[in-house]
Each structure stands twice: as C-alpha cells, then as structure tokens.
Amino acid sequence: MSDSFKAAGYGQGDIGWGSNPAIIAVDFQMAFCDPKYVFGGGAHALRAVNNAARLFPVARAAGIPVIHTAVAWATDTEFARWKVPALRDIHPGSYEASIHPDLWDDSDTYILKRFPSAFFGTDMSSILTTNRIDTVLVTGVTTSGCVRATIVDSFSHGFRTLAVDDACGDQDSEPHDANMRDVGRRYADVIQTDDAIAHIKKLG
C-alpha cells in the first residue's frame, strides 16, 4: 500500500474468518477458461483454475459449499449495455456457459447471472443466508470485472469477505494486482490458496 493510502487510514486490521464459510466461484466457465475462445486460456486465468482445483476438493471434504456462477444471455434485451460484444455469444445451457470440468462437482451449486456481481439479480444472498454462511471466499475470473463486483457486493451484504488472490485471474496480471490491492484496502482480506487450504483443514 502506498504511503498516501496508509496516511489516510486505509487497510486497517483484518476481517478474519467466521465459523461457517462458503466459496463463490465466479465465472469459471469455458468461455473464459478454454483457449479456443477470445476470453479464454490466458496464463493468468489458468493459474486461477489450477489453484481453484486444489482448493475446491478440500472445501467440499470439509462440508463447505462451492457456489459457481456463469454469465449468459438468451436475448439482446437481457444483454443490455455491456461494452464487450463478444460476450453476447454466450448462451444459457451452452458449452461456453458450462463450468470447467476440473472445478465442477455434482454437489456444487450453479447460478446463472447476466450482470457482473454474483449477487445482483440472483439468489446468492438468500442461499448464503439460508445456510447460515458468515464468510465468503471469492475466487474466479475476471478479477477486474465480475470478481471485483462480487467482492464489493459480498461486503455490502454483510459477509466476511476473503479474496483468494491466486485463485482469481484476469486477462493479465496488472489489472488483477491493482484490484486486489484496492479491495484489500477497503472490503476484504486478500489471502492465498495455501492459506485457505490450511485454515479449512483446521476447521474440518
């Protein structure tokens, strides 16, 4: 954190873990993970896939829910005003909207969304509240878009929010690093996959 942010009092203290966590896996769908797509296959995003593939089985073994989101649109009206035209090629039920097979388990939950945040216009908050979740670990792609929006909304809904740095990915490292620094100043604890695995094993 730069001296100007420190001087202004940003980033004070830790949010910490509660007693009942869940993992939100933001948009680990094939449109963003398969190299044959314009958005997919970048080294930074694949790093996130590889780390999430280590984290999710540990979470499931401890009884921690893994909740996936994916973006897709059936009509132009639903697509609204996105400034990324290629996204419009992602349709509900398509391969592009399916979750990366290394990250999906039939015990997981799948939520379809049309906007950046995993919370906006979805049942996410209700699902978490019904299951008495107090801590949200955010993973996924892309950091500067839907991941950041989900972190902010998780904070806004009152959940302890932990951003799993190396299980999140972007088109390249620069926007990822900038956004992780910023959410770490304001809304979330920024942790690594190994930290999350170690803590979950203690909970288990």
Secondary structure, DSSP 8 states (H G I E B T S, - for coil): --HHHHHHT-S-S-----SSEEEEEE--BHHHH-TTSTTS--HHHHHHHHHHHHHHHHHHHTT--EEEEEE--SSHHHHTT-S-GGGGG--TTSGGGSB-TTT--TTSEEEEESSSSSSTTSSHHHHHHHTT--EEEEEEE-IIIIIHHHHHHHHHTT-EEEEEEEEEE-SSHHHHHHHHHHHHHHT-EEE-HHHHHHHHHHH-
